[in-house]
Each structure stands twice: as structure tokens, then as C-alpha cells.
């Protein structure tokens, strides 16, 4: 039987434990570095997407404001045309009534 002295076995064990610790620390550092790289990539992606979202939201807001302005202007033009037509119609009615005898003419303001 060839037995190693206890001190030599303990030294071998200490070397193996040290190798395991170093390997474990290396793996931990590598995992930490990979995690940090993923975090940085995700942060950059989120920032980019956030900027794109803000840009799109601003474009949509501008388009909506432009549409609303055009809609208001179109409505105002249509109302002006309707008012002008109504004024012409009222003038025509007044002209028709002006030619009648006073007893046949309707009052201008009812109410």
C-alpha cells in the first residue's frame, strides 16, 4: 500500500479547490459580462424604440391637428355658403312680400 501523507493529500485537495474556485469565478465573471452586454443591448433597443414611438406619436398628432384644421375650415366654408343661400332666400321672400299689398304681407318677425 502506497499511501500519501495527509499533508500531501490536503495540499492536492487545496489545489483542486482553488482550481474550482477560479473556474467558478471565471464562469461567474463571464456570465456577469454576458448579462451586462444583454442589458446594454436591451437598454439601447428600448431607447431606440422609445424615440421611434415619440416620433410616430408626434407625426400622428400633427396629422390629426392638420385634419381637424381642414375639417373646421371646410365646415366654416359650408356654413358660410349656407348662410349666403339663406340670406338670398330671405331677400327673395322680402322682395316677394314687398310687391304685395300690406294686408297680404306676412310679418317679418314671428315670435
PyMOL commands that set and color helices and strands:
alter all, ss='L'
color gray80, all
select helices_A, chain A and resi 6-98
alter helices_A, ss='H'
color red, helices_A
deselect
rebuild
show_as cartoon
